Amino acid sequence: ARLADCSDSAAIKAAVREAYEACDAALIAEAEARGWGGGCGVGLLLVDTCPTPPRAYLASLGAGRAFACCKQDGQAARAVPLGRPHSAADAKEKGRLAKAGATASGGLVC
């Protein structure tokens, strides 16, 4: 429903970001209310076939990774990573987490 009137890339990215932020906030609130520990991951691949060429949007929360299966002209299929792995041990990622109000310990988000 949030993407019903979206036609440009920036609007689609904003709608996906808004949905992910709402999902993240709801999951955190539920985990805190129930005293849950640990973590989870969510991945989304949205393919917009309206433009030419079609566009794909990838979003993820957590430590999961996404790959595309690519095959060209008789070659064997190969897995191509979509994005890069995020590690809470990485200095740049620690900074991003701190800005979001989270902390990292032992390579995990707290």
DABEL-V733120 format. One record per pair of residues at least 6 apart in sequence whose C-alpha atoms are under 8 Angstrom apart, sorted by the first residue. I is the first residue (numbers start at 1). GAP is how many residues later the second one is. D is the distance in whole Angstrom. If there is no record, write none. Layout:
i-><I;I>
gap-><GAP;GAP>
d-><D;D>
This chain:
i-><2;3;3;6;13;16;20;24;31;39;40;40;40;41;41;41;41;41;42;42;42;42;43;43;43;43;43;43;43;44;44;44;44;45;45;45;45;46;46;46;47;47;47;47;48;48;48;49;58;63;63;63;64;65;65;65;65;65;66;66;66;67;67;67;67;68;68;68;68;69;69;69;69;70;70;70;70;71;71;86;87;87;87;88;88;88;88;88;88;88;89;89;89;89;89;94;94;97;97;97;102;102;103;103;104>
gap-><13;9;12;6;44;43;41;37;6;23;21;22;23;19;20;21;22;23;18;19;20;22;15;16;17;18;21;22;23;13;14;15;16;11;12;13;14;10;11;12;7;8;9;10;6;7;8;6;24;22;23;24;21;16;17;18;19;20;15;16;17;12;13;14;15;11;12;13;14;8;9;10;11;7;8;9;10;6;7;7;6;20;21;6;9;16;17;19;20;21;15;16;17;18;19;9;10;6;7;12;7;8;6;7;6>
d-><6;7;7;6;8;8;8;8;7;7;8;6;8;7;5;4;6;6;6;5;7;7;8;6;4;7;7;8;8;8;6;5;6;7;6;5;7;6;5;6;7;6;4;6;6;5;6;7;8;7;7;8;8;8;7;8;8;7;6;5;7;6;5;4;5;6;5;6;7;6;6;5;6;5;5;6;7;4;7;7;7;6;8;6;8;6;8;5;6;6;7;8;7;5;8;7;7;6;8;8;7;6;6;5;6>
